[in-house]
Amino acid sequence: MKTYKLVAVPFLLREGEFRGHLETVTFVAASEEQTHKWWSVNVGTFESDFSKVVSPELAKHIVGRLRAGETVEFPNRYELAEVQGRFGGSWKD
């Protein structure tokens, strides 16, 4: 099975009443041969969704870092089917 390194890149709102709110996250899954990219809308489920592939404590930490505007690399490597389209309100790019 092919596995991928997973990186999450946050997009925070820059203006208005909800300035600083985590709006979307772009996910990049990369192997030596392929890269897949998609984005997900923050519908409030990232922490529970991430808990399906990492511990609940780490999921909470990852969400906190994303809310702070940090790009996060998930630990381990994942099969694409484990992660693609499984977090938040997902949309393909």
N, C-alpha and C positions, 0 to 999 in steps of 0.2 A: 504494500500500500504506500502511496505517495503521501508524504506529510509536508506541512507548511509552517513557516514562522508566521505568527499573526501580530500585526501592529494596528493599534487604534489611534486615529488622529481626530481630535475634537474640533468642533466648530461652535464657538460661543457667539451669541448675539452681541453686536458691537454698539448698538444704539437703542434708545427708547426705554420704555418702562421695564423691560425684561433684560436690559443690558447685563452681560455676564452669564446669562442662562445657557446651559448646554443644549443646543438646538439639535445638532446631528453629530454623528461619528462616522468617519470614513474608515473602513477596514481594508487592510492590505494583507493578503495571504500570499507569501512568496516561497517558492521552492527553488532549487538550483536551475530548473528549466522553465518555470512558469510563474506568472504573477496574476492574481485575481484581485479585483477591487470592487467594492460595493459600499453603499452608505445606508445608514439607518437613522430614523428619526427617534429622538428621545421621547418615548411614551411612558417613561417612569419605570421600565422593567429591566434596565440594564443590569442592576445588581443581581436580581434573581436569575436573569438569563445567563450572565457570566458564571453564576454558581453551578451551572451545568457542566462547565469545563475546568473550573478552578474552585478552591475552597471558598465558602461564604465570606471568610475574613479577607481573603485576597480579592474577591469580587468587590467588596466594599471599598477596599484600598484603591483598586483600579478606577472605580467610579469617582472617588474623591479626587484622584489625580486628573481624570478627564475633566471634571468640573472646574479644576484649577487651570485648565487650558494646556495641560501637558500631553504630549504624545506618549503612548504606553505600549511597550512590547510585552505581550503575554509570555509567561514561562512555557517551556515545553514546545512541542510541535504537534500539529493537529491534522487530521484528515479533513479535507475540504468540506465534506458532508457534515462534519461535527460543528462547523462554525458558520459557513456561508448562509446568510439569510436567517439566522437563528437568534439575532439580538435586536431588541427594540422593534420599531416599525420599519422593516427592511425594504429597501428599493435597490434594484440593480443599476449600475452605471452603464 
